[in-house]
Amino acid sequence: MIDASTVLIALLGHPVEHSLSPRMHNYIYAHAGINSAYLAFDVSPEKLQDAVNGLRALAAKGFNVTVPHKQSVIPYMDSVDNAAAIIGAVNTVANNNGRLIGYNTDATGFLRSLEYHNIDVKDKSVLVIGAGGAARAVAVALSMAGARIIITNRTFEKADELANSISSMSSNSLCTAAPLNELKKLDSPYLLVNATSAGMWPHIETSPLPEDYDLSDVNVAYDLVYNPIKTTFLQEAEKSGCTVVNGLDMLIFQAIEAIRIWFNSDVLYDIAKNAVKDFA
């Protein structure tokens, strides 16, 4: 029940009407006895600083940040944790008495979702499509897991920049870049990850892959998009015999980590999954 003690948690993105986060968070809060309300706000890029300052002024407990703000929000933070600094993107912000601290729970969420589906990427080839904030988190997570990573993107220079950044993290990080239009020249990866917004509602007909890309030798196709639950990319992958995974479990696990940051409360996976079970 909302009362005068209810604290605000927000989601900032553009667009946000597709998001399951308000539904999931508010369900978790109700079942965990957390007196909070989670609201989504569609914020255009030019209004991001105003939105962040407004949430600070309102003493919001914290907020999530999604596409396209995960990197552009960083200058408005008072500090960022090590993971967010390495990844170069923030998706979770805590308001500590007026100081905004940026975190990234995407990498943790991605790794825990792989573990949940028994997907072991150590010493295996992984192709990541995208070079934005989500792709950076995924690439860092894959590097930590010992994968051999290839980054591709519509703008090759961004893919190359990300690949060089991941490679510089550690001598054990093997990460290269490839032009999107030359993917068919490469050996098929064990895991293919879409870390772009291609296929996300309302543009559900789009796919991140070139039309002539052969998915038949890819073992696992993973799409960070979860609305629709089975994107055009995943439909194509499934027809080709791939194991397919959508972004719902990553959303759940990163939300569990965000709630731990905001409220020092551990949430069971089953409770969070129950909030979106009819969507899945």
C-alpha positions as a Markdown table, in Angstrom:
| # | Residue | x | y | z |
|---|---|---|---|---|
| 1 | Met | 0.0 | 0.0 | 0.0 |
| 2 | Ile | 1.4 | 3.4 | -1.0 |
| 3 | Asp | 1.6 | 5.9 | 1.9 |
| 4 | Ala | 3.7 | 8.9 | 3.0 |
| 5 | Ser | 6.7 | 6.6 | 3.6 |
| 6 | Thr | 6.8 | 5.0 | 0.2 |
| 7 | Val | 10.1 | 5.5 | -1.6 |
| 8 | Leu | 10.4 | 6.0 | -5.3 |
| 9 | Ile | 12.4 | 3.9 | -7.7 |
| 10 | Ala | 12.3 | 4.9 | -11.4 |
| 11 | Leu | 13.3 | 3.7 | -14.8 |
| 12 | Leu | 14.6 | 6.1 | -17.4 |
| 13 | Gly | 14.7 | 5.1 | -21.0 |
| 14 | His | 13.5 | 6.0 | -24.5 |
| 15 | Pro | 11.2 | 4.2 | -25.2 |
| 16 | Val | 10.0 | 2.5 | -22.0 |
| 17 | Glu | 6.4 | 1.4 | -22.6 |
| 18 | His | 7.6 | -2.1 | -23.6 |
| 19 | Ser | 9.4 | -2.6 | -20.2 |
| 20 | Leu | 8.5 | -5.3 | -17.8 |
| 21 | Ser | 10.6 | -3.8 | -15.0 |
| 22 | Pro | 7.7 | -1.8 | -13.3 |
| 23 | Arg | 5.6 | -4.9 | -13.2 |
| 24 | Met | 8.4 | -7.1 | -11.9 |
| 25 | His | 9.7 | -4.7 | -9.3 |
| 26 | Asn | 6.4 | -3.8 | -7.9 |
| 27 | Tyr | 5.4 | -7.5 | -7.6 |
| 28 | Ile | 8.7 | -8.2 | -5.8 |
| 29 | Tyr | 8.3 | -5.2 | -3.4 |
| 30 | Ala | 4.8 | -6.3 | -2.5 |
| 31 | His | 5.9 | -9.9 | -1.8 |
| 32 | Ala | 9.1 | -8.9 | 0.0 |
| 33 | Gly | 7.5 | -6.2 | 2.2 |
| 34 | Ile | 9.5 | -3.4 | 0.6 |
| 35 | Asn | 7.6 | -0.1 | 0.9 |
| 36 | Ser | 8.5 | 1.3 | -2.6 |
| 37 | Ala | 6.9 | 2.1 | -5.9 |
| 38 | Tyr | 8.7 | 1.6 | -9.3 |
| 39 | Leu | 7.7 | 3.9 | -12.1 |
| 40 | Ala | 8.9 | 4.1 | -15.7 |
| 41 | Phe | 9.6 | 7.5 | -17.4 |
| 42 | Asp | 10.1 | 8.0 | -21.1 |
| 43 | Val | 13.0 | 10.5 | -21.2 |
| 44 | Ser | 14.4 | 11.8 | -24.5 |
| 45 | Pro | 18.2 | 12.2 | -24.6 |
| 46 | Glu | 18.1 | 16.0 | -24.4 |
| 47 | Lys | 16.1 | 15.8 | -21.2 |
| 48 | Leu | 18.2 | 13.2 | -19.4 |
| 49 | Gln | 20.1 | 15.6 | -17.2 |
| 50 | Asp | 16.9 | 17.3 | -16.1 |
| 51 | Ala | 15.4 | 13.9 | -15.2 |
| 52 | Val | 18.4 | 12.8 | -13.2 |
| 53 | Asn | 18.5 | 16.1 | -11.3 |
| 54 | Gly | 14.7 | 15.8 | -10.7 |
| 55 | Leu | 15.1 | 12.4 | -9.2 |
| 56 | Arg | 17.9 | 13.6 | -7.0 |
| 57 | Ala | 15.8 | 16.5 | -5.8 |
| 58 | Leu | 12.8 | 14.2 | -5.1 |
| 59 | Ala | 15.1 | 12.0 | -3.0 |
| 60 | Ala | 14.3 | 8.9 | -5.1 |
| 61 | Lys | 15.9 | 5.9 | -3.5 |
| 62 | Gly | 17.4 | 5.0 | -6.9 |
| 63 | Phe | 16.7 | 4.3 | -10.5 |
| 64 | Asn | 17.4 | 2.1 | -13.5 |
| 65 | Val | 18.7 | 3.4 | -16.8 |
| 66 | Thr | 18.1 | 1.7 | -20.1 |
| 67 | Val | 18.5 | 2.3 | -23.8 |
| 68 | Pro | 19.8 | 4.9 | -24.9 |
| 69 | His | 21.1 | 6.4 | -21.7 |
| 70 | Lys | 23.4 | 3.8 | -20.1 |
| 71 | Gln | 26.6 | 5.6 | -21.2 |
| 72 | Ser | 25.3 | 9.2 | -21.4 |
| 73 | Val | 24.1 | 9.1 | -17.8 |
| 74 | Ile | 27.7 | 8.7 | -16.4 |
| 75 | Pro | 28.6 | 12.4 | -16.4 |
| 76 | Tyr | 25.7 | 13.1 | -14.1 |
| 77 | Met | 26.9 | 10.6 | -11.4 |
| 78 | Asp | 28.9 | 11.6 | -8.4 |
| 79 | Ser | 30.8 | 8.3 | -8.6 |
| 80 | Val | 30.6 | 4.9 | -10.3 |
| 81 | Asp | 31.6 | 1.5 | -8.9 |
| 82 | Asn | 34.4 | -0.5 | -10.5 |
| 83 | Ala | 32.2 | -2.7 | -12.7 |
| 84 | Ala | 30.5 | 0.3 | -14.2 |
| 85 | Ala | 33.8 | 2.1 | -14.7 |
| 86 | Ile | 35.3 | -1.0 | -16.5 |
| 87 | Ile | 32.1 | -1.5 | -18.6 |
| 88 | Gly | 31.7 | 2.2 | -19.3 |
| 89 | Ala | 27.9 | 2.0 | -18.7 |
| 90 | Val | 25.5 | 2.4 | -15.9 |
| 91 | Asn | 22.1 | 0.7 | -15.6 |
| 92 | Thr | 21.5 | 1.1 | -11.8 |
| 93 | Val | 21.8 | 4.2 | -9.7 |
| 94 | Ala | 21.6 | 4.5 | -5.9 |
| 95 | Asn | 20.8 | 7.8 | -4.2 |
| 96 | Asn | 23.0 | 8.0 | -1.1 |
| 97 | Asn | 21.8 | 11.1 | 0.8 |
| 98 | Gly | 21.9 | 13.2 | -2.4 |
| 99 | Arg | 25.0 | 11.5 | -3.9 |
| 100 | Leu | 24.3 | 9.5 | -7.0 |
| 101 | Ile | 26.3 | 6.3 | -7.3 |
| 102 | Gly | 26.3 | 4.4 | -10.6 |
| 103 | Tyr | 26.4 | 0.6 | -10.9 |
| 104 | Asn | 26.2 | -1.9 | -13.7 |
| 105 | Thr | 24.2 | -5.1 | -12.9 |
| 106 | Asp | 23.9 | -6.1 | -16.5 |
| 107 | Ala | 27.2 | -8.1 | -16.5 |
| 108 | Thr | 26.1 | -10.0 | -13.3 |
| 109 | Gly | 22.7 | -10.6 | -14.8 |
| 110 | Phe | 24.0 | -11.9 | -18.0 |
| 111 | Leu | 26.5 | -14.3 | -16.4 |
| 112 | Arg | 23.9 | -15.6 | -13.9 |
| 113 | Ser | 21.5 | -16.2 | -16.8 |
| 114 | Leu | 24.1 | -18.3 | -18.6 |
| 115 | Glu | 24.6 | -20.3 | -15.5 |
| 116 | Tyr | 20.9 | -20.8 | -15.1 |
| 117 | His | 20.7 | -22.2 | -18.6 |
| 118 | Asn | 23.8 | -24.4 | -18.1 |
| 119 | Ile | 25.7 | -22.5 | -20.9 |
| 120 | Asp | 29.4 | -22.8 | -20.4 |
| 121 | Val | 31.4 | -20.3 | -22.7 |
| 122 | Lys | 34.9 | -21.0 | -21.3 |
| 123 | Asp | 37.3 | -21.3 | -24.3 |
| 124 | Lys | 34.4 | -21.1 | -26.7 |
| 125 | Ser | 33.7 | -18.7 | -29.5 |
| 126 | Val | 31.1 | -16.0 | -28.9 |
| 127 | Leu | 29.9 | -13.5 | -31.4 |
| 128 | Val | 28.3 | -10.3 | -29.9 |
| 129 | Ile | 26.3 | -8.0 | -32.1 |
| 130 | Gly | 26.4 | -4.4 | -30.9 |
| 131 | Ala | 28.8 | -2.0 | -29.3 |
| 132 | Gly | 26.7 | 0.0 | -26.9 |
| 133 | Gly | 26.2 | -0.1 | -23.2 |
| 134 | Ala | 24.6 | -3.5 | -23.1 |
| 135 | Ala | 27.2 | -5.0 | -25.5 |
| 136 | Arg | 30.0 | -3.7 | -23.3 |
| 137 | Ala | 28.5 | -5.3 | -20.2 |
| 138 | Val | 28.1 | -8.6 | -22.1 |
| 139 | Ala | 31.6 | -8.5 | -23.5 |
| 140 | Val | 33.1 | -7.8 | -20.0 |
| 141 | Ala | 31.1 | -10.7 | -18.6 |
| 142 | Leu | 32.2 | -13.1 | -21.4 |
| 143 | Ser | 35.8 | -12.0 | -20.9 |
| 144 | Met | 35.5 | -12.9 | -17.2 |
| 145 | Ala | 34.1 | -16.3 | -18.1 |
| 146 | Gly | 37.0 | -17.0 | -20.4 |
| 147 | Ala | 35.3 | -16.9 | -23.8 |
| 148 | Arg | 36.9 | -16.0 | -27.1 |
| 149 | Ile | 34.9 | -13.0 | -28.2 |
| 150 | Ile | 34.2 | -11.4 | -31.6 |
| 151 | Ile | 32.4 | -8.0 | -31.7 |
| 152 | Thr | 30.4 | -6.8 | -34.7 |
| 153 | Asn | 28.4 | -3.7 | -35.2 |
| 154 | Arg | 26.8 | -1.6 | -38.0 |
| 155 | Thr | 29.6 | 0.9 | -37.4 |
| 156 | Phe | 32.8 | -1.2 | -37.5 |
| 157 | Glu | 34.9 | 1.5 | -35.7 |
| 158 | Lys | 32.7 | 1.2 | -32.6 |
| 159 | Ala | 33.1 | -2.6 | -32.6 |
| 160 | Asp | 36.9 | -2.3 | -33.0 |
| 161 | Glu | 37.0 | 0.2 | -30.2 |
| 162 | Leu | 35.1 | -2.1 | -27.9 |
| 163 | Ala | 37.2 | -5.1 | -28.8 |
| 164 | Asn | 40.4 | -3.2 | -28.1 |
| 165 | Ser | 39.0 | -2.1 | -24.8 |
| 166 | Ile | 38.1 | -5.7 | -23.8 |
| 167 | Ser | 41.5 | -7.0 | -24.9 |
| 168 | Ser | 43.3 | -4.4 | -22.8 |
| 169 | Met | 41.5 | -5.5 | -19.6 |
| 170 | Ser | 43.6 | -8.6 | -19.3 |
| 171 | Ser | 46.3 | -10.6 | -21.1 |
| 172 | Asn | 43.8 | -13.5 | -21.0 |
| 173 | Ser | 41.1 | -11.5 | -22.8 |
| 174 | Leu | 40.9 | -12.6 | -26.4 |
| 175 | Cys | 38.5 | -10.2 | -28.2 |
| 176 | Thr | 38.5 | -9.1 | -31.9 |
| 177 | Ala | 36.2 | -7.1 | -34.2 |
| 178 | Ala | 34.6 | -8.1 | -37.5 |
| 179 | Pro | 32.5 | -6.0 | -40.0 |
| 180 | Leu | 28.9 | -6.9 | -39.9 |
| 181 | Asn | 28.8 | -7.6 | -43.7 |
| 182 | Glu | 31.6 | -10.1 | -43.5 |
| 183 | Leu | 30.2 | -12.4 | -40.8 |
| 184 | Lys | 29.6 | -15.2 | -43.2 |
| 185 | Lys | 33.3 | -15.5 | -43.8 |
| 186 | Leu | 33.9 | -16.4 | -40.1 |
| 187 | Asp | 33.5 | -19.8 | -38.5 |
| 188 | Ser | 30.1 | -20.1 | -36.8 |
| 189 | Pro | 30.3 | -19.3 | -33.0 |
| 190 | Tyr | 29.2 | -21.5 | -30.2 |
| 191 | Leu | 27.1 | -18.6 | -28.8 |
| 192 | Leu | 25.6 | -15.7 | -30.8 |
| 193 | Val | 24.4 | -12.7 | -28.7 |
| 194 | Asn | 22.2 | -9.9 | -29.9 |
| 195 | Ala | 23.0 | -6.9 | -27.7 |
| 196 | Thr | 21.2 | -4.3 | -29.9 |
| 197 | Ser | 17.6 | -3.2 | -29.8 |
| 198 | Ala | 16.9 | -4.7 | -33.2 |
| 199 | Gly | 13.7 | -6.7 | -33.0 |
| 200 | Met | 12.5 | -5.0 | -29.9 |
| 201 | Trp | 8.9 | -3.8 | -29.7 |
| 202 | Pro | 7.5 | -2.0 | -31.7 |
| 203 | His | 10.0 | -2.8 | -34.5 |
| 204 | Ile | 9.5 | -6.5 | -34.1 |
| 205 | Glu | 10.1 | -7.3 | -37.8 |
| 206 | Thr | 13.8 | -6.3 | -37.7 |
| 207 | Ser | 16.7 | -8.7 | -37.1 |
| 208 | Pro | 20.3 | -7.7 | -36.2 |
| 209 | Leu | 21.8 | -10.2 | -38.7 |
| 210 | Pro | 22.5 | -9.9 | -42.4 |
| 211 | Glu | 19.9 | -11.8 | -44.5 |
| 212 | Asp | 22.3 | -14.3 | -45.8 |
| 213 | Tyr | 23.8 | -15.3 | -42.4 |
| 214 | Asp | 23.7 | -19.1 | -41.8 |
| 215 | Leu | 22.7 | -20.0 | -38.2 |
| 216 | Ser | 22.7 | -23.8 | -38.7 |
| 217 | Asp | 26.1 | -24.3 | -37.0 |
| 218 | Val | 25.4 | -21.9 | -34.1 |
| 219 | Asn | 24.7 | -23.8 | -30.8 |
| 220 | Val | 23.1 | -21.1 | -28.8 |
| 221 | Ala | 21.3 | -17.9 | -29.9 |
| 222 | Tyr | 20.8 | -15.4 | -27.1 |
| 223 | Asp | 18.8 | -12.2 | -27.5 |
| 224 | Leu | 18.9 | -9.5 | -24.8 |
| 225 | Val | 15.5 | -8.3 | -26.1 |
| 226 | Tyr | 12.6 | -9.9 | -24.1 |
| 227 | Asn | 9.7 | -8.0 | -25.7 |
| 228 | Pro | 8.6 | -9.8 | -27.8 |
| 229 | Ile | 9.6 | -12.9 | -26.0 |
| 230 | Lys | 10.7 | -14.6 | -29.2 |
| 231 | Thr | 12.2 | -12.0 | -31.6 |
| 232 | Thr | 12.6 | -12.4 | -35.3 |
| 233 | Phe | 16.2 | -13.3 | -34.7 |
| 234 | Leu | 15.3 | -16.1 | -32.2 |
| 235 | Gln | 12.6 | -17.4 | -34.5 |
| 236 | Glu | 15.2 | -17.7 | -37.3 |
| 237 | Ala | 17.7 | -19.3 | -34.9 |
| 238 | Glu | 15.2 | -21.8 | -33.7 |
| 239 | Lys | 14.2 | -22.8 | -37.2 |
| 240 | Ser | 17.9 | -23.5 | -37.8 |
| 241 | Gly | 18.2 | -25.8 | -34.8 |
| 242 | Cys | 19.8 | -23.5 | -32.3 |
| 243 | Thr | 19.0 | -23.5 | -28.6 |
| 244 | Val | 17.4 | -20.0 | -28.0 |
| 245 | Val | 17.4 | -17.8 | -24.9 |
| 246 | Asn | 15.7 | -14.4 | -24.6 |
| 247 | Gly | 16.7 | -11.6 | -22.2 |
| 248 | Leu | 14.0 | -12.3 | -19.6 |
| 249 | Asp | 16.3 | -14.1 | -17.2 |
| 250 | Met | 19.0 | -11.5 | -17.6 |
| 251 | Leu | 16.4 | -8.9 | -16.7 |
| 252 | Ile | 15.4 | -10.9 | -13.6 |
| 253 | Phe | 19.0 | -11.5 | -12.4 |
| 254 | Gln | 20.1 | -7.8 | -12.9 |
| 255 | Ala | 16.9 | -6.7 | -11.1 |
| 256 | Ile | 17.7 | -9.0 | -8.1 |
| 257 | Glu | 21.2 | -7.4 | -7.9 |
| 258 | Ala | 19.7 | -3.9 | -8.2 |
| 259 | Ile | 17.3 | -4.6 | -5.3 |
| 260 | Arg | 20.2 | -5.8 | -3.2 |
| 261 | Ile | 22.0 | -2.5 | -3.9 |
| 262 | Trp | 19.0 | -0.3 | -3.0 |
| 263 | Phe | 17.5 | -2.2 | -0.1 |
| 264 | Asn | 20.2 | -4.7 | 1.0 |
| 265 | Ser | 17.5 | -7.3 | 0.4 |
| 266 | Asp | 18.1 | -10.7 | -1.2 |
| 267 | Val | 15.2 | -11.7 | -3.6 |
| 268 | Leu | 14.6 | -15.3 | -4.7 |
| 269 | Tyr | 14.6 | -16.0 | -8.4 |
| 270 | Asp | 11.3 | -17.8 | -8.2 |
| 271 | Ile | 9.5 | -14.7 | -6.8 |
| 272 | Ala | 10.9 | -12.5 | -9.5 |
| 273 | Lys | 10.1 | -15.0 | -12.2 |
| 274 | Asn | 6.6 | -15.4 | -10.9 |
| 275 | Ala | 6.0 | -11.7 | -11.6 |
| 276 | Val | 6.4 | -12.3 | -15.3 |
| 277 | Lys | 5.4 | -15.9 | -15.7 |
| 278 | Asp | 2.4 | -15.2 | -17.8 |
| 279 | Phe | 4.5 | -13.0 | -20.1 |
| 280 | Ala | 7.1 | -15.8 | -20.6 |
